[in-house]
Amino acid sequence: MEYRKSADVLQKELLSEIDDSYEKTKGYFLWDILKAVAIGIKNLLEKLQIVSEKLDVENTYGKERERFIFQRTGITRRQATFAEGVVKVKGNGIVTKGDLFETEGLVRFEAVETVNVVEQANISIKAVLVGASSNVPVGSITKMPITIQGITSCVNEVSTEGGYEAESDEDLLLRYYERLREPATSGNIYHYKRWAKEVEGVGAAHVFPLWAGDNTVKVVIIDLERQPASTELVEKVQNYIDPNCTGTGEGQAPIGAYCTVESAKPKIINVSVMLHTSKYANLEVVKKEMKTKITNYLKQIAFEQDYASFAQIGANILSVENVLDYENMTLNGLTQNITCKKEEVMLLGELVLLNDNTEYTTEITT
């Protein structure tokens, strides 16, 4: 319903309800007083319009959306999580719970246990801040911001994992719609999909019934960044649905249903293209923006469609600032859409840019 009306329209409506025996022209009491009333009503109607729009979940954001969805389905937003890992320290001393380690980029971790180190020891650590930025590769954690007496060095020999951002408004809304449109009951396909997505860190899931015979189910997952799931995340989902794939009903799956959880396999898409850019283009900036746009496109279609569109990738290239045109684009050496299996998630691999304008010709690969 549309509640918006101008003060002039409201004033005319109010004046029309008053008998014509009264003077209602501008400058007289009734005209002046009803002008003020009309302005007040207009302000109230604007607020009423906002409230009425909130009856549509599409017009809610943040806490409003959380409240709307929880009241109707009991679904809550999945919260951000801390990355965890192990750091190897050398020396002789005591590492106390809470002692800090960090990367060159100042991503900090804290010890979650107290360990008496004799020559060397492995220390379990957890990120100080939540989020995906704390998932760092092997060899990144090499610094101790505060000296730990007797400890001479530290390094992580395995990457840290398990750090995820809080569920976005878009993903929360998607789960809400899935709950309404895909009725989960009695261990059907929708039930397994829902169980997988109830685990923090899962972005999407595909379910394969009877994949290894009667009473078997396979669930393939990706994480919130639309990347292949980590081993830790796969284990969490496995333990939530069917611990150790025993079919004994100790998880969410019913008795007799043997569920196997796996990560999606990466389907790498290599892009090569000749660009025609303006003379003001900085190829490094162009490359960075193009990589972001193509990656975001692949995230949008992950587990939603089984091909990457040649045309859509081209459109993303053209949307990059200072790119005027392109030619000779290939995806994995082909000039066609790239398909993938339901067990796969498409990722950007090598991005080769050839730039040919009147100023220079160059090539950049990432």
BALOBA-1460 file (C-alpha; in Angstrom, 3 decimals):
// residues 366
<rec num="1" residu="m" x="0.000" y="0.000" z="0.000"/>
<rec num="2" residu="e" x="1.232" y="3.484" z="-0.873"/>
<rec num="3" residu="y" x="1.020" y="5.965" z="1.971"/>
<rec num="4" residu="r" x="3.071" y="8.780" z="0.480"/>
<rec num="5" residu="k" x="1.153" y="12.019" z="-0.121"/>
<rec num="6" residu="s" x="2.362" y="15.592" z="-0.323"/>
<rec num="7" residu="a" x="1.345" y="18.160" z="2.286"/>
<rec num="8" residu="d" x="-0.533" y="20.112" z="-0.416"/>
<rec num="9" residu="v" x="-2.637" y="17.087" z="-1.376"/>
<rec num="10" residu="l" x="-3.392" y="16.300" z="2.251"/>
<rec num="11" residu="q" x="-4.369" y="19.914" z="2.934"/>
<rec num="12" residu="k" x="-6.776" y="19.911" z="-0.023"/>
<rec num="13" residu="e" x="-8.358" y="16.694" z="1.233"/>
<rec num="14" residu="l" x="-8.818" y="18.175" z="4.709"/>
<rec num="15" residu="l" x="-10.276" y="21.412" z="3.349"/>
<rec num="16" residu="s" x="-12.700" y="19.487" z="1.147"/>
<rec num="17" residu="e" x="-14.236" y="17.944" z="4.261"/>
<rec num="18" residu="i" x="-15.139" y="21.373" z="5.700"/>
<rec num="19" residu="d" x="-18.401" y="23.081" z="4.776"/>
<rec num="20" residu="d" x="-18.057" y="25.767" z="2.110"/>
<rec num="21" residu="s" x="-19.818" y="28.242" z="4.383"/>
<rec num="22" residu="y" x="-16.436" y="28.705" z="6.057"/>
<rec num="23" residu="e" x="-13.667" y="30.756" z="4.486"/>
<rec num="24" residu="k" x="-10.965" y="28.337" z="3.304"/>
<rec num="25" residu="t" x="-8.716" y="30.497" z="1.143"/>
<rec num="26" residu="k" x="-5.019" y="31.066" z="1.772"/>
<rec num="27" residu="g" x="-4.316" y="33.480" z="4.611"/>
<rec num="28" residu="y" x="-7.408" y="32.578" z="6.587"/>
<rec num="29" residu="f" x="-7.360" y="30.618" z="9.829"/>
<rec num="30" residu="l" x="-8.638" y="27.297" z="8.455"/>
<rec num="31" residu="w" x="-6.179" y="27.282" z="5.563"/>
<rec num="32" residu="d" x="-3.221" y="28.091" z="7.816"/>
<rec num="33" residu="i" x="-4.069" y="25.645" z="10.594"/>
<rec num="34" residu="l" x="-4.792" y="22.763" z="8.208"/>
<rec num="35" residu="k" x="-1.489" y="23.385" z="6.444"/>
<rec num="36" residu="a" x="0.308" y="22.634" z="9.706"/>
<rec num="37" residu="v" x="-1.880" y="19.572" z="10.279"/>
<rec num="38" residu="a" x="-1.184" y="18.327" z="6.738"/>
<rec num="39" residu="i" x="2.574" y="18.606" z="7.278"/>
<rec num="40" residu="g" x="2.259" y="16.565" z="10.481"/>
<rec num="41" residu="i" x="0.175" y="13.902" z="8.755"/>
<rec num="42" residu="k" x="2.666" y="13.744" z="5.868"/>
<rec num="43" residu="n" x="5.494" y="13.034" z="8.307"/>
<rec num="44" residu="l" x="3.461" y="10.294" z="9.987"/>
<rec num="45" residu="l" x="2.571" y="8.716" z="6.648"/>
<rec num="46" residu="e" x="6.237" y="8.633" z="5.634"/>
<rec num="47" residu="k" x="7.035" y="6.688" z="8.793"/>
<rec num="48" residu="l" x="4.043" y="4.423" z="8.210"/>
<rec num="49" residu="q" x="5.333" y="3.741" z="4.688"/>
<rec num="50" residu="i" x="8.681" y="2.654" z="6.097"/>
<rec num="51" residu="v" x="6.979" y="0.380" z="8.639"/>
<rec num="52" residu="s" x="4.721" y="-1.188" z="5.993"/>
<rec num="53" residu="e" x="7.707" y="-1.923" z="3.759"/>
<rec num="54" residu="k" x="9.309" y="-3.870" z="6.608"/>
<rec num="55" residu="l" x="6.516" y="-6.435" z="6.235"/>
<rec num="56" residu="d" x="8.510" y="-7.629" z="3.206"/>
<rec num="57" residu="v" x="11.687" y="-9.440" z="4.271"/>
<rec num="58" residu="e" x="13.449" y="-8.095" z="1.157"/>
<rec num="59" residu="n" x="13.295" y="-4.615" z="2.717"/>
<rec num="60" residu="t" x="14.917" y="-5.636" z="6.008"/>
<rec num="61" residu="y" x="18.600" y="-5.469" z="6.858"/>
<rec num="62" residu="g" x="20.903" y="-6.497" z="9.684"/>
<rec num="63" residu="k" x="19.174" y="-7.032" z="13.029"/>
<rec num="64" residu="e" x="15.759" y="-6.379" z="11.459"/>
<rec num="65" residu="r" x="16.243" y="-9.267" z="9.041"/>
<rec num="66" residu="e" x="17.537" y="-11.531" z="11.805"/>
<rec num="67" residu="r" x="14.455" y="-10.801" z="13.925"/>
<rec num="68" residu="f" x="12.029" y="-11.209" z="11.008"/>
<rec num="69" residu="i" x="13.439" y="-14.599" z="10.002"/>
<rec num="70" residu="f" x="13.890" y="-15.944" z="13.539"/>
<rec num="71" residu="q" x="10.304" y="-15.123" z="14.515"/>
<rec num="72" residu="r" x="8.948" y="-17.056" z="11.536"/>
<rec num="73" residu="t" x="11.319" y="-20.002" z="11.217"/>
<rec num="74" residu="g" x="13.687" y="-20.094" z="14.176"/>
<rec num="75" residu="i" x="16.649" y="-19.650" z="11.811"/>
<rec num="76" residu="t" x="19.487" y="-17.584" z="13.285"/>
<rec num="77" residu="r" x="22.405" y="-15.912" z="11.540"/>
<rec num="78" residu="r" x="25.548" y="-18.027" z="11.579"/>
<rec num="79" residu="q" x="28.185" y="-16.091" z="13.474"/>
<rec num="80" residu="a" x="31.777" y="-15.370" z="12.508"/>
<rec num="81" residu="t" x="34.327" y="-17.886" z="13.744"/>
<rec num="82" residu="f" x="37.978" y="-17.866" z="14.826"/>
<rec num="83" residu="a" x="40.697" y="-19.491" z="12.746"/>
<rec num="84" residu="e" x="42.683" y="-22.136" z="14.591"/>
<rec num="85" residu="g" x="45.970" y="-23.891" z="14.047"/>
<rec num="86" residu="v" x="49.283" y="-24.982" z="15.506"/>
<rec num="87" residu="v" x="52.567" y="-23.121" z="15.809"/>
<rec num="88" residu="k" x="55.920" y="-24.822" z="16.434"/>
<rec num="89" residu="v" x="58.128" y="-22.949" z="18.893"/>
<rec num="90" residu="k" x="61.784" y="-23.546" z="19.706"/>
<rec num="91" residu="g" x="63.680" y="-22.787" z="22.872"/>
<rec num="92" residu="n" x="63.341" y="-23.535" z="26.550"/>
<rec num="93" residu="g" x="60.635" y="-21.755" z="28.492"/>
<rec num="94" residu="i" x="56.942" y="-21.624" z="29.263"/>
<rec num="95" residu="v" x="54.355" y="-20.539" z="26.723"/>
<rec num="96" residu="t" x="51.364" y="-19.364" z="28.721"/>
<rec num="97" residu="k" x="47.775" y="-19.448" z="27.562"/>
<rec num="98" residu="g" x="47.111" y="-16.060" z="25.928"/>
<rec num="99" residu="d" x="50.684" y="-15.469" z="24.705"/>
<rec num="100" residu="l" x="50.662" y="-13.852" z="21.275"/>
<rec num="101" residu="f" x="52.069" y="-14.836" z="17.887"/>
<rec num="102" residu="e" x="51.599" y="-12.937" z="14.649"/>
<rec num="103" residu="t" x="52.305" y="-12.723" z="10.929"/>
<rec num="104" residu="e" x="54.265" y="-10.054" z="9.088"/>
<rec num="105" residu="g" x="50.866" y="-8.576" z="8.211"/>
<rec num="106" residu="l" x="50.004" y="-8.269" z="11.927"/>
<rec num="107" residu="v" x="47.387" y="-11.029" z="11.971"/>
<rec num="108" residu="r" x="47.499" y="-12.118" z="15.606"/>
<rec num="109" residu="f" x="46.940" y="-15.449" z="17.296"/>
<rec num="110" residu="e" x="46.981" y="-16.473" z="20.938"/>
<rec num="111" residu="a" x="48.012" y="-19.688" z="22.628"/>
<rec num="112" residu="v" x="45.026" y="-21.650" z="23.908"/>
<rec num="113" residu="e" x="47.096" y="-23.744" z="26.303"/>
<rec num="114" residu="t" x="50.052" y="-23.444" z="28.642"/>
<rec num="115" residu="v" x="53.031" y="-25.563" z="27.572"/>
<rec num="116" residu="n" x="56.442" y="-26.093" z="29.151"/>
<rec num="117" residu="v" x="58.749" y="-26.043" z="26.121"/>
<rec num="118" residu="v" x="61.912" y="-28.109" z="26.175"/>
<rec num="119" residu="e" x="63.859" y="-27.464" z="22.962"/>
<rec num="120" residu="q" x="60.675" y="-27.387" z="20.853"/>
<rec num="121" residu="a" x="56.937" y="-27.957" z="21.109"/>
<rec num="122" residu="n" x="53.714" y="-27.543" z="19.185"/>
<rec num="123" residu="i" x="51.304" y="-24.960" z="20.595"/>
<rec num="124" residu="s" x="47.607" y="-24.834" z="19.718"/>
<rec num="125" residu="i" x="46.595" y="-21.305" z="18.735"/>
<rec num="126" residu="k" x="43.441" y="-19.365" z="17.943"/>
<rec num="127" residu="a" x="43.042" y="-16.081" z="16.077"/>
<rec num="128" residu="v" x="42.489" y="-12.978" z="18.183"/>
<rec num="129" residu="l" x="39.890" y="-11.669" z="15.719"/>
<rec num="130" residu="v" x="37.127" y="-13.562" z="13.963"/>
<rec num="131" residu="g" x="36.876" y="-13.837" z="10.211"/>
<rec num="132" residu="a" x="38.463" y="-15.292" z="7.102"/>
<rec num="133" residu="s" x="41.446" y="-12.914" z="7.203"/>
<rec num="134" residu="s" x="42.980" y="-15.093" z="9.926"/>
<rec num="135" residu="n" x="43.202" y="-18.120" z="7.628"/>
<rec num="136" residu="v" x="46.905" y="-17.802" z="6.820"/>
<rec num="137" residu="p" x="49.189" y="-20.139" z="4.831"/>
<rec num="138" residu="v" x="52.084" y="-22.260" z="6.017"/>
<rec num="139" residu="g" x="55.086" y="-20.291" z="7.279"/>
<rec num="140" residu="s" x="53.188" y="-17.048" z="7.865"/>
<rec num="141" residu="i" x="53.269" y="-16.931" z="11.669"/>
<rec num="142" residu="t" x="56.878" y="-16.078" z="12.511"/>
<rec num="143" residu="k" x="56.760" y="-13.238" z="15.030"/>
<rec num="144" residu="m" x="56.131" y="-12.808" z="18.748"/>
<rec num="145" residu="p" x="54.945" y="-9.241" z="19.443"/>
<rec num="146" residu="i" x="55.765" y="-9.664" z="23.128"/>
<rec num="147" residu="t" x="58.938" y="-11.562" z="23.987"/>
<rec num="148" residu="i" x="58.364" y="-14.943" z="25.605"/>
<rec num="149" residu="q" x="61.305" y="-15.698" z="27.852"/>
<rec num="150" residu="g" x="63.392" y="-18.585" z="26.544"/>
<rec num="151" residu="i" x="61.492" y="-18.951" z="23.259"/>
<rec num="152" residu="t" x="63.669" y="-18.141" z="20.257"/>
<rec num="153" residu="s" x="61.463" y="-18.750" z="17.217"/>
<rec num="154" residu="c" x="58.029" y="-19.768" z="16.024"/>
<rec num="155" residu="v" x="56.461" y="-20.920" z="12.764"/>
<rec num="156" residu="n" x="53.235" y="-22.549" z="11.648"/>
<rec num="157" residu="e" x="53.918" y="-25.694" z="9.629"/>
<rec num="158" residu="v" x="50.268" y="-26.031" z="8.644"/>
<rec num="159" residu="s" x="47.873" y="-23.331" z="7.518"/>
<rec num="160" residu="t" x="45.334" y="-21.968" z="9.974"/>
<rec num="161" residu="e" x="41.724" y="-22.823" z="9.160"/>
<rec num="162" residu="g" x="38.178" y="-22.361" z="10.347"/>
<rec num="163" residu="g" x="37.942" y="-18.578" z="10.272"/>
<rec num="164" residu="y" x="34.688" y="-17.506" z="8.619"/>
<rec num="165" residu="e" x="32.858" y="-14.220" z="8.301"/>
<rec num="166" residu="a" x="29.384" y="-13.873" z="9.777"/>
<rec num="167" residu="e" x="26.632" y="-15.002" z="7.434"/>
<rec num="168" residu="s" x="25.683" y="-12.187" z="5.084"/>
<rec num="169" residu="d" x="22.164" y="-10.785" z="4.799"/>
<rec num="170" residu="e" x="21.948" y="-12.359" z="1.331"/>
<rec num="171" residu="d" x="22.905" y="-15.848" z="2.529"/>
<rec num="172" residu="l" x="20.567" y="-15.599" z="5.515"/>
<rec num="173" residu="l" x="17.711" y="-14.639" z="3.193"/>
<rec num="174" residu="l" x="18.570" y="-17.549" z="0.895"/>
<rec num="175" residu="r" x="18.316" y="-20.021" z="3.785"/>
<rec num="176" residu="y" x="14.988" y="-18.460" z="4.779"/>
<rec num="177" residu="y" x="13.581" y="-18.952" z="1.291"/>
<rec num="178" residu="e" x="14.959" y="-22.484" z="1.160"/>
<rec num="179" residu="r" x="13.146" y="-23.272" z="4.411"/>
<rec num="180" residu="l" x="9.865" y="-22.044" z="2.913"/>
<rec num="181" residu="r" x="10.247" y="-23.510" z="-0.565"/>
<rec num="182" residu="e" x="12.079" y="-26.769" z="0.121"/>
<rec num="183" residu="p" x="10.163" y="-28.642" z="2.821"/>
<rec num="184" residu="a" x="12.620" y="-30.767" z="4.788"/>
<rec num="185" residu="t" x="11.084" y="-33.860" z="6.327"/>
<rec num="186" residu="s" x="11.869" y="-37.488" z="7.121"/>
<rec num="187" residu="g" x="15.450" y="-37.322" z="5.881"/>
<rec num="188" residu="n" x="14.639" y="-36.194" z="2.345"/>
<rec num="189" residu="i" x="17.126" y="-34.355" z="0.105"/>
<rec num="190" residu="y" x="16.128" y="-30.967" z="1.495"/>
<rec num="191" residu="h" x="16.710" y="-32.238" z="5.020"/>
<rec num="192" residu="y" x="20.337" y="-33.143" z="4.301"/>
<rec num="193" residu="k" x="20.872" y="-29.820" z="2.564"/>
<rec num="194" residu="r" x="19.463" y="-27.977" z="5.571"/>
<rec num="195" residu="w" x="21.562" y="-29.960" z="8.044"/>
<rec num="196" residu="a" x="24.727" y="-29.172" z="6.096"/>
<rec num="197" residu="k" x="23.962" y="-25.451" z="5.955"/>
<rec num="198" residu="e" x="23.197" y="-25.318" z="9.668"/>
<rec num="199" residu="v" x="26.928" y="-25.793" z="10.340"/>
<rec num="200" residu="e" x="28.848" y="-22.528" z="10.641"/>
<rec num="201" residu="g" x="31.089" y="-21.986" z="7.642"/>
<rec num="202" residu="v" x="29.041" y="-23.875" z="5.046"/>
<rec num="203" residu="g" x="27.994" y="-21.762" z="2.082"/>
<rec num="204" residu="a" x="26.093" y="-24.290" z="-0.027"/>
<rec num="205" residu="a" x="25.549" y="-28.025" z="-0.381"/>
<rec num="206" residu="h" x="24.573" y="-30.587" z="-2.994"/>
<rec num="207" residu="v" x="22.998" y="-33.886" z="-1.984"/>
<rec num="208" residu="f" x="23.469" y="-37.172" z="-3.872"/>
<rec num="209" residu="p" x="21.066" y="-39.905" z="-2.731"/>
<rec num="210" residu="l" x="21.911" y="-43.601" z="-3.188"/>
<rec num="211" residu="w" x="25.353" y="-42.661" z="-4.469"/>
<rec num="212" residu="a" x="26.934" y="-45.918" z="-3.218"/>
<rec num="213" residu="g" x="23.881" y="-48.136" z="-3.027"/>
<rec num="214" residu="d" x="20.815" y="-48.368" z="-0.832"/>
<rec num="215" residu="n" x="20.710" y="-46.246" z="2.337"/>
<rec num="216" residu="t" x="23.681" y="-44.098" z="1.289"/>
<rec num="217" residu="v" x="23.801" y="-40.338" z="0.892"/>
<rec num="218" residu="k" x="26.659" y="-38.070" z="-0.140"/>
<rec num="219" residu="v" x="26.712" y="-34.386" z="0.757"/>
<rec num="220" residu="v" x="29.183" y="-32.147" z="-1.091"/>
<rec num="221" residu="i" x="29.840" y="-28.719" z="0.438"/>
<rec num="222" residu="i" x="31.592" y="-25.414" z="-0.202"/>
<rec num="223" residu="d" x="32.400" y="-22.743" z="2.364"/>
<rec num="224" residu="l" x="30.982" y="-19.247" z="2.781"/>
<rec num="225" residu="e" x="33.583" y="-17.840" z="0.385"/>
<rec num="226" residu="r" x="32.329" y="-20.313" z="-2.247"/>
<rec num="227" residu="q" x="35.632" y="-22.168" z="-2.055"/>
<rec num="228" residu="p" x="36.271" y="-25.885" z="-1.505"/>
<rec num="229" residu="a" x="35.638" y="-26.706" z="2.147"/>
<rec num="230" residu="s" x="38.545" y="-27.294" z="4.503"/>
<rec num="231" residu="t" x="39.141" y="-30.690" z="6.089"/>
<rec num="232" residu="e" x="38.033" y="-29.247" z="9.415"/>
<rec num="233" residu="l" x="34.731" y="-27.998" z="7.980"/>
<rec num="234" residu="v" x="34.057" y="-31.333" z="6.286"/>
<rec num="235" residu="e" x="34.623" y="-33.088" z="9.625"/>
<rec num="236" residu="k" x="32.243" y="-30.710" z="11.404"/>
<rec num="237" residu="v" x="29.474" y="-31.382" z="8.913"/>
<rec num="238" residu="q" x="30.162" y="-35.128" z="8.972"/>
<rec num="239" residu="n" x="29.951" y="-35.208" z="12.762"/>
<rec num="240" residu="y" x="26.766" y="-33.142" z="12.728"/>
<rec num="241" residu="i" x="24.916" y="-35.306" z="10.207"/>
<rec num="242" residu="d" x="26.335" y="-38.814" z="10.685"/>
<rec num="243" residu="p" x="29.455" y="-39.159" z="12.888"/>
<rec num="244" residu="n" x="31.990" y="-41.523" z="11.311"/>
<rec num="245" residu="c" x="29.423" y="-42.480" z="8.659"/>
<rec num="246" residu="t" x="28.052" y="-45.278" z="10.857"/>
<rec num="247" residu="g" x="24.361" y="-44.866" z="10.057"/>
<rec num="248" residu="t" x="23.496" y="-45.360" z="13.734"/>
<rec num="249" residu="g" x="21.440" y="-42.185" z="14.072"/>
<rec num="250" residu="e" x="23.916" y="-40.476" z="16.397"/>
<rec num="251" residu="g" x="23.756" y="-37.314" z="14.286"/>
<rec num="252" residu="q" x="20.907" y="-35.613" z="12.471"/>
<rec num="253" residu="a" x="20.520" y="-38.383" z="9.894"/>
<rec num="254" residu="p" x="18.031" y="-41.139" z="10.734"/>
<rec num="255" residu="i" x="19.060" y="-44.666" z="11.712"/>
<rec num="256" residu="g" x="20.161" y="-46.702" z="8.721"/>
<rec num="257" residu="a" x="21.184" y="-43.742" z="6.582"/>
<rec num="258" residu="y" x="24.916" y="-43.739" z="5.833"/>
<rec num="259" residu="c" x="25.974" y="-40.190" z="4.998"/>
<rec num="260" residu="t" x="29.363" y="-39.255" z="3.566"/>
<rec num="261" residu="v" x="30.395" y="-35.591" z="3.540"/>
<rec num="262" residu="e" x="32.970" y="-34.324" z="1.050"/>
<rec num="263" residu="s" x="34.334" y="-31.013" z="-0.155"/>
<rec num="264" residu="a" x="33.621" y="-29.866" z="-3.675"/>
<rec num="265" residu="k" x="36.515" y="-30.362" z="-6.053"/>
<rec num="266" residu="p" x="37.949" y="-27.241" z="-7.701"/>
<rec num="267" residu="k" x="37.254" y="-26.646" z="-11.385"/>
<rec num="268" residu="i" x="39.953" y="-24.192" z="-12.454"/>
<rec num="269" residu="i" x="39.123" y="-21.652" z="-15.153"/>
<rec num="270" residu="n" x="42.092" y="-19.985" z="-16.836"/>
<rec num="271" residu="v" x="41.292" y="-16.749" z="-18.650"/>
<rec num="272" residu="s" x="43.349" y="-15.191" z="-21.434"/>
<rec num="273" residu="v" x="42.276" y="-12.003" z="-23.208"/>
<rec num="274" residu="m" x="43.606" y="-9.186" z="-25.376"/>
<rec num="275" residu="l" x="42.532" y="-5.828" z="-23.960"/>
<rec num="276" residu="h" x="42.054" y="-2.475" z="-25.622"/>
<rec num="277" residu="t" x="42.370" y="0.129" z="-22.902"/>
<rec num="278" residu="s" x="42.460" y="3.874" z="-22.640"/>
<rec num="279" residu="k" x="45.859" y="5.515" z="-22.529"/>
<rec num="280" residu="y" x="45.233" y="6.317" z="-18.861"/>
<rec num="281" residu="a" x="44.889" y="2.656" z="-17.858"/>
<rec num="282" residu="n" x="47.200" y="1.180" z="-15.245"/>
<rec num="283" residu="l" x="47.399" y="-2.489" z="-16.158"/>
<rec num="284" residu="e" x="48.083" y="-3.586" z="-12.581"/>
<rec num="285" residu="v" x="44.925" y="-1.808" z="-11.410"/>
<rec num="286" residu="v" x="42.959" y="-3.209" z="-14.350"/>
<rec num="287" residu="k" x="44.174" y="-6.721" z="-13.549"/>
<rec num="288" residu="k" x="43.242" y="-6.424" z="-9.877"/>
<rec num="289" residu="e" x="39.731" y="-5.134" z="-10.608"/>
<rec num="290" residu="m" x="39.182" y="-7.731" z="-13.320"/>
<rec num="291" residu="k" x="40.291" y="-10.543" z="-11.031"/>
<rec num="292" residu="t" x="37.858" y="-9.340" z="-8.364"/>
<rec num="293" residu="k" x="34.942" y="-9.086" z="-10.795"/>
<rec num="294" residu="i" x="35.472" y="-12.513" z="-12.353"/>
<rec num="295" residu="t" x="35.970" y="-14.099" z="-8.926"/>
<rec num="296" residu="n" x="32.759" y="-12.513" z="-7.643"/>
<rec num="297" residu="y" x="30.879" y="-13.774" z="-10.696"/>
<rec num="298" residu="l" x="32.118" y="-17.315" z="-10.082"/>
<rec num="299" residu="k" x="31.053" y="-17.018" z="-6.440"/>
<rec num="300" residu="q" x="27.557" y="-15.960" z="-7.490"/>
<rec num="301" residu="i" x="27.052" y="-19.028" z="-9.659"/>
<rec num="302" residu="a" x="28.778" y="-21.545" z="-7.358"/>
<rec num="303" residu="f" x="26.434" y="-24.512" z="-6.813"/>
<rec num="304" residu="e" x="23.694" y="-22.500" z="-8.588"/>
<rec num="305" residu="q" x="24.471" y="-23.333" z="-12.224"/>
<rec num="306" residu="d" x="26.655" y="-25.914" z="-13.901"/>
<rec num="307" residu="y" x="28.546" y="-23.648" z="-16.283"/>
<rec num="308" residu="a" x="30.512" y="-20.412" z="-16.384"/>
<rec num="309" residu="s" x="29.155" y="-18.150" z="-19.106"/>
<rec num="310" residu="f" x="31.645" y="-17.021" z="-21.743"/>
<rec num="311" residu="a" x="29.452" y="-13.955" z="-22.337"/>
<rec num="312" residu="q" x="29.150" y="-13.051" z="-18.654"/>
<rec num="313" residu="i" x="32.891" y="-13.216" z="-18.105"/>
<rec num="314" residu="g" x="33.295" y="-10.975" z="-21.138"/>
<rec num="315" residu="a" x="30.744" y="-8.549" z="-19.697"/>
<rec num="316" residu="n" x="32.690" y="-8.426" z="-16.436"/>
<rec num="317" residu="i" x="35.852" y="-7.641" z="-18.359"/>
<rec num="318" residu="l" x="34.133" y="-4.771" z="-20.183"/>
<rec num="319" residu="s" x="32.836" y="-3.372" z="-16.881"/>
<rec num="320" residu="v" x="36.391" y="-2.740" z="-15.653"/>
<rec num="321" residu="e" x="37.311" y="0.938" z="-15.645"/>
<rec num="322" residu="n" x="39.460" y="2.043" z="-18.611"/>
<rec num="323" residu="v" x="38.795" y="-1.160" z="-20.565"/>
<rec num="324" residu="l" x="37.390" y="-0.062" z="-23.930"/>
<rec num="325" residu="d" x="37.093" y="-3.423" z="-25.658"/>
<rec num="326" residu="y" x="38.594" y="-6.894" z="-25.807"/>
<rec num="327" residu="e" x="39.253" y="-9.699" z="-28.284"/>
<rec num="328" residu="n" x="40.680" y="-13.211" z="-28.508"/>
<rec num="329" residu="m" x="39.313" y="-14.209" z="-25.104"/>
<rec num="330" residu="t" x="39.617" y="-17.868" z="-24.166"/>
<rec num="331" residu="l" x="38.501" y="-19.876" z="-21.149"/>
<rec num="332" residu="n" x="40.780" y="-22.869" z="-20.652"/>
<rec num="333" residu="g" x="41.871" y="-22.326" z="-24.244"/>
<rec num="334" residu="l" x="38.295" y="-22.467" z="-25.567"/>
<rec num="335" residu="t" x="35.859" y="-19.850" z="-26.836"/>
<rec num="336" residu="q" x="32.778" y="-21.312" z="-25.181"/>
<rec num="337" residu="n" x="31.065" y="-21.789" z="-21.844"/>
<rec num="338" residu="i" x="32.914" y="-23.929" z="-19.315"/>
<rec num="339" residu="t" x="30.810" y="-26.640" z="-17.688"/>
<rec num="340" residu="c" x="31.331" y="-28.294" z="-14.335"/>
<rec num="341" residu="k" x="29.932" y="-31.285" z="-12.468"/>
<rec num="342" residu="k" x="27.685" y="-30.968" z="-9.420"/>
<rec num="343" residu="e" x="30.617" y="-32.101" z="-7.256"/>
<rec num="344" residu="e" x="32.773" y="-29.222" z="-8.548"/>
<rec num="345" residu="v" x="33.066" y="-25.516" z="-7.799"/>
<rec num="346" residu="m" x="34.546" y="-23.166" z="-10.388"/>
<rec num="347" residu="l" x="37.553" y="-21.050" z="-9.391"/>
<rec num="348" residu="l" x="39.609" y="-18.487" z="-11.274"/>
<rec num="349" residu="g" x="43.038" y="-19.851" z="-12.086"/>
<rec num="350" residu="e" x="45.521" y="-18.051" z="-14.333"/>
<rec num="351" residu="l" x="44.531" y="-14.632" z="-15.651"/>
<rec num="352" residu="v" x="46.598" y="-13.613" z="-18.678"/>
<rec num="353" residu="l" x="46.079" y="-10.063" z="-19.950"/>
<rec num="354" residu="l" x="47.499" y="-8.803" z="-23.230"/>
<rec num="355" residu="n" x="47.214" y="-5.058" z="-23.609"/>
<rec num="356" residu="d" x="47.427" y="-3.466" z="-27.034"/>
<rec num="357" residu="n" x="46.877" y="0.260" z="-27.456"/>
<rec num="358" residu="t" x="48.762" y="2.940" z="-29.278"/>
<rec num="359" residu="e" x="51.106" y="3.384" z="-26.325"/>
<rec num="360" residu="y" x="52.393" y="-0.118" z="-25.650"/>
<rec num="361" residu="t" x="51.868" y="-3.852" z="-25.776"/>
<rec num="362" residu="t" x="52.458" y="-5.865" z="-22.631"/>
<rec num="363" residu="e" x="51.457" y="-9.102" z="-20.965"/>
<rec num="364" residu="i" x="50.649" y="-9.772" z="-17.332"/>
<rec num="365" residu="t" x="49.887" y="-13.116" z="-15.735"/>
<rec num="366" residu="t" x="48.540" y="-13.814" z="-12.257"/>
